[in-house]
Amino acid sequence: MPNSLTKVKILRGSVRRGASGLRHNTGVLCKLSEAKSSNLYVNYKTAEKLQNAREYFREHLCAGEYYTEQHKNAGEWFGHGAEKLGLKGTVQEQPFLNLCEGLDPNTQEWLTLRRNTERRENGQMMANRRVLYDFTISLPKSVSIFALLKDERIVRLHNEAVKSAMRELEVFASSQVHHGSSHSVRTTSNVIGAAFRHESRRKLNPHLHTHCIVFNATFDAAEQRWKALEPAAMYCAQKFVENVYYHMLCQGLSSLGYEVEPAK
């Protein structure tokens, strides 16, 4: 799946203040359809690109931001796979880096069979193992501005909608099953995930989005072992998962007194 994956719009509408009387804010929360592309996309990084995993973790995922007064951005573990490894609550650096290396964060033993090595293919060095997948979910910019500068409750709605979306995405997690020279796919429905919410993008412009890091490992209950994640079904489920996110978001906005209308 290329980094420049085309993004597809799922739900469109405009949001304005409802019966609470603050109609002077209409236009600040403008159309959800303003985005030229959808708000869920996949960007995977291979082992070759994560040779400096410590800096990636510290300088990107955990970077402090202007709109959060420069505090460290603590991630949060998610997924049944994370629970199986005893990973709950705030993401700590060492377990994260262990997983980047393909190690069990508790025992430091190899979690899956494939190692972070390279092979030569068509004259180029290629990574033998993808380290992680980065599923990013974003609010439209105008809604982000309103959430960050006017109404923190929308930030909490975003957090809960992201959790719901990731629970649905996890259902599609799979692993490959090899039968001699042929192979099939078995659904595992568990991932090891770490979510990092960021509140700005490009020159500190306010833009609420969450990086949902999914490591390349899933537990195959039939074989009773950890295996590489087969993400094909997760890619195919992106539109459904994004729809879940928007459904939860719009439902929450309505409960706060905002009115959501279909775009014309």
C-alpha positions as CSV (number, residue, x, y, z in Angstrom):
1,M,0.0,0.0,0.0
2,P,1.7,3.2,-1.1
3,N,2.2,6.2,1.2
4,S,0.2,8.4,-1.3
5,L,-2.9,6.3,-0.8
6,T,-5.9,8.1,-2.3
7,K,-8.3,9.2,0.4
8,V,-12.1,8.8,-0.1
9,K,-14.8,10.9,1.6
10,I,-17.4,8.9,3.6
11,L,-19.7,11.4,5.4
12,R,-20.4,14.9,4.5
13,G,-22.2,17.6,6.4
14,S,-22.1,21.0,8.0
15,V,-22.0,21.7,11.7
16,R,-23.4,24.7,13.4
17,R,-24.5,25.7,16.9
18,G,-27.9,24.5,17.7
19,A,-30.6,25.6,20.3
20,S,-28.0,26.8,22.8
21,G,-28.2,30.3,21.3
22,L,-24.6,30.7,20.2
23,R,-25.4,31.1,16.6
24,H,-22.8,33.8,16.1
25,N,-20.3,30.9,15.9
26,T,-21.9,29.5,12.7
27,G,-19.3,29.4,10.0
28,V,-16.5,28.6,12.4
29,L,-17.6,25.0,12.4
30,C,-18.2,24.9,8.7
31,K,-18.7,22.0,6.4
32,L,-17.2,18.6,7.2
33,S,-17.1,18.2,3.4
34,E,-14.5,21.0,3.1
35,A,-11.7,18.4,3.2
36,K,-10.6,17.4,-0.3
37,S,-9.9,13.9,0.9
38,S,-11.0,11.6,3.6
39,N,-9.7,11.8,7.1
40,L,-8.4,8.2,7.5
41,Y,-5.4,7.1,5.7
42,V,-2.6,4.5,6.0
43,N,1.1,5.2,5.9
44,Y,3.4,2.4,6.7
45,K,7.0,2.7,7.6
46,T,9.5,-0.2,7.1
47,A,12.4,-1.2,9.3
48,E,14.8,0.6,6.9
49,K,13.0,3.9,7.7
50,L,12.9,3.2,11.4
51,Q,16.6,2.6,12.0
52,N,16.4,5.6,14.4
53,A,13.3,4.5,16.2
54,R,14.1,6.4,19.3
55,E,14.1,9.7,17.5
56,Y,10.9,8.8,15.7
57,F,9.2,8.0,19.0
58,R,10.5,11.1,20.8
59,E,10.5,13.8,18.1
60,H,7.4,12.9,16.3
61,L,4.9,10.8,18.2
62,C,5.7,12.3,21.6
63,A,6.5,15.8,20.5
64,G,5.0,18.6,22.6
65,E,3.0,21.2,20.7
66,Y,2.1,24.9,21.0
67,Y,-1.6,24.3,21.5
68,T,-0.9,21.9,24.4
69,E,1.7,24.3,26.0
70,Q,4.7,22.2,24.9
71,H,3.9,19.2,27.2
72,K,5.1,15.8,26.2
73,N,2.5,13.9,24.2
74,A,1.9,10.7,26.0
75,G,0.4,7.9,23.9
76,E,-2.1,5.3,25.0
77,W,-2.0,1.5,24.3
78,F,-5.0,-0.1,22.6
79,G,-6.0,-3.5,21.2
80,H,-6.5,-7.0,22.4
81,G,-2.9,-7.9,21.4
82,A,-1.6,-5.1,23.7
83,E,-3.7,-6.4,26.6
84,K,-2.3,-9.9,26.0
85,L,1.2,-8.5,26.5
86,G,0.1,-6.6,29.6
87,L,0.4,-3.2,27.9
88,K,-2.2,-0.8,29.3
89,G,-2.5,2.9,29.9
90,T,0.4,5.3,29.0
91,V,2.9,4.2,26.3
92,Q,6.4,3.9,27.7
93,E,9.4,4.3,25.5
94,Q,11.2,1.0,26.0
95,P,8.2,-1.3,25.3
96,F,7.5,0.7,22.2
97,L,11.1,0.4,21.0
98,N,11.1,-3.3,21.8
99,L,8.1,-3.8,19.6
100,C,9.8,-1.8,16.8
101,E,12.6,-4.3,17.0
102,G,10.2,-7.2,16.9
103,L,10.8,-8.1,20.6
104,D,8.4,-9.2,23.3
105,P,8.4,-6.1,25.6
106,N,8.3,-8.3,28.7
107,T,10.9,-10.9,27.9
108,Q,12.9,-9.2,25.1
109,E,12.7,-12.4,23.1
110,W,11.7,-12.5,19.5
111,L,8.0,-12.0,19.2
112,T,7.6,-13.1,15.6
113,L,9.8,-15.2,13.3
114,R,10.8,-12.5,10.8
115,R,13.7,-10.3,11.8
116,N,14.6,-6.7,11.0
117,T,17.0,-7.7,8.2
118,E,17.3,-6.6,4.6
119,R,17.4,-8.4,1.2
120,R,18.5,-7.2,-2.2
121,E,15.7,-7.0,-4.7
122,N,16.1,-5.6,-8.3
123,G,19.4,-4.1,-7.3
124,Q,18.0,-2.3,-4.2
125,M,18.1,-3.2,-0.5
126,M,14.6,-3.9,0.8
127,A,13.5,-4.4,4.4
128,N,12.4,-8.0,5.2
129,R,9.9,-6.8,7.8
130,R,7.5,-3.9,8.1
131,V,7.8,-2.5,11.6
132,L,4.4,-0.8,12.0
133,Y,1.4,0.7,10.3
134,D,0.3,4.3,11.0
135,F,-3.4,4.8,10.7
136,T,-4.1,8.5,11.1
137,I,-7.6,9.9,11.8
138,S,-8.1,13.7,11.5
139,L,-10.9,16.2,12.0
140,P,-11.5,18.8,9.3
141,K,-9.4,21.8,10.0
142,S,-12.3,24.2,10.8
143,V,-13.7,21.8,13.3
144,S,-10.2,21.3,14.8
145,I,-9.8,25.0,15.3
146,F,-13.2,25.3,17.1
147,A,-12.4,22.2,19.2
148,L,-9.0,23.4,20.3
149,L,-9.8,27.1,20.8
150,K,-13.5,27.1,21.7
151,D,-14.9,23.8,22.9
152,E,-12.6,21.1,24.5
153,R,-15.6,18.7,24.7
154,I,-15.1,18.2,20.9
155,V,-11.6,17.0,21.6
156,R,-13.0,14.4,24.0
157,L,-15.5,13.4,21.4
158,H,-12.7,12.9,18.9
159,N,-10.8,10.7,21.4
160,E,-13.8,8.4,21.9
161,A,-14.6,8.3,18.2
162,V,-11.1,7.2,17.5
163,K,-11.3,4.4,20.1
164,S,-14.5,3.2,18.5
165,A,-13.0,3.3,15.0
166,M,-9.9,1.3,16.1
167,R,-12.0,-1.3,17.9
168,E,-13.8,-1.9,14.6
169,L,-10.6,-1.9,12.6
170,E,-9.1,-4.5,14.9
171,V,-11.8,-7.0,14.0
172,F,-10.2,-7.2,10.5
173,A,-6.7,-8.1,11.7
174,S,-5.4,-11.3,10.2
175,S,-2.4,-13.5,9.7
176,Q,-1.2,-15.6,6.9
177,V,-1.4,-19.4,7.1
178,H,1.1,-21.4,5.0
179,H,0.2,-24.8,3.5
180,G,3.4,-25.9,1.8
181,S,3.7,-23.7,-1.3
182,S,0.2,-22.2,-0.9
183,H,-1.2,-19.9,1.8
184,S,-4.4,-18.6,3.1
185,V,-5.5,-15.9,5.6
186,R,-6.9,-16.4,9.1
187,T,-8.7,-13.7,11.0
188,T,-7.1,-13.0,14.4
189,S,-9.0,-9.8,15.4
190,N,-6.2,-8.5,17.7
191,V,-3.6,-5.9,17.3
192,I,-0.9,-4.2,19.4
193,G,-1.6,-0.5,19.1
194,A,-0.5,2.8,20.5
195,A,-2.5,6.0,19.9
196,F,-0.8,9.5,19.9
197,R,-3.1,12.6,19.6
198,H,-1.5,15.6,18.0
199,E,-3.1,19.0,17.9
200,S,-1.1,20.8,15.3
201,R,0.4,20.2,11.9
202,R,2.8,22.2,9.6
203,K,4.1,25.4,11.3
204,L,1.9,24.8,14.4
205,N,-1.4,25.3,12.5
206,P,-4.2,23.8,14.7
207,H,-5.2,20.4,13.3
208,L,-6.5,17.7,15.7
209,H,-5.5,14.2,14.5
210,T,-4.5,10.9,16.1
211,H,-1.7,8.6,14.9
212,C,-2.9,5.1,15.6
213,I,0.3,3.0,15.5
214,V,-0.3,-0.7,14.8
215,F,2.7,-3.0,15.2
216,N,3.4,-5.8,12.8
217,A,2.3,-8.6,15.1
218,T,-0.9,-10.4,15.9
219,F,-1.6,-13.5,18.0
220,D,-2.9,-16.5,16.1
221,A,-5.0,-18.4,18.6
222,A,-5.2,-21.5,16.3
223,E,-1.4,-21.8,16.3
224,Q,-0.9,-20.3,19.8
225,R,1.9,-18.0,18.6
226,W,2.6,-14.4,17.5
227,K,2.8,-13.9,13.7
228,A,3.2,-11.0,11.3
229,L,0.1,-9.0,10.8
230,E,-1.7,-9.4,7.4
231,P,-3.3,-6.0,6.9
232,A,-5.2,-6.5,3.6
233,A,-8.6,-6.8,5.2
234,M,-7.9,-3.7,7.4
235,Y,-7.1,-1.7,4.3
236,C,-10.4,-2.8,2.7
237,A,-12.2,-1.8,5.8
238,Q,-11.0,1.8,5.9
239,K,-14.2,3.3,4.5
240,F,-16.3,1.4,7.0
241,V,-14.0,2.4,9.9
242,E,-14.1,6.0,8.9
243,N,-17.8,5.9,8.7
244,V,-17.8,4.6,12.3
245,Y,-15.6,7.5,13.4
246,Y,-17.9,10.1,11.8
247,H,-21.0,8.4,13.1
248,M,-19.7,8.6,16.7
249,L,-18.4,12.1,16.2
250,C,-21.7,13.5,14.8
251,Q,-23.7,11.7,17.4
252,G,-21.6,13.3,20.1
253,L,-21.8,16.8,18.5
254,S,-25.6,16.4,18.4
255,S,-25.6,15.5,22.1
256,L,-23.6,18.7,22.9
257,G,-26.2,20.9,21.1
258,Y,-24.6,21.2,17.7
259,E,-26.7,20.5,14.6
260,V,-25.4,18.3,11.9
261,E,-26.9,18.8,8.4
262,P,-26.2,17.0,5.2
263,A,-24.2,19.0,2.7
264,K,-25.9,20.1,-0.5
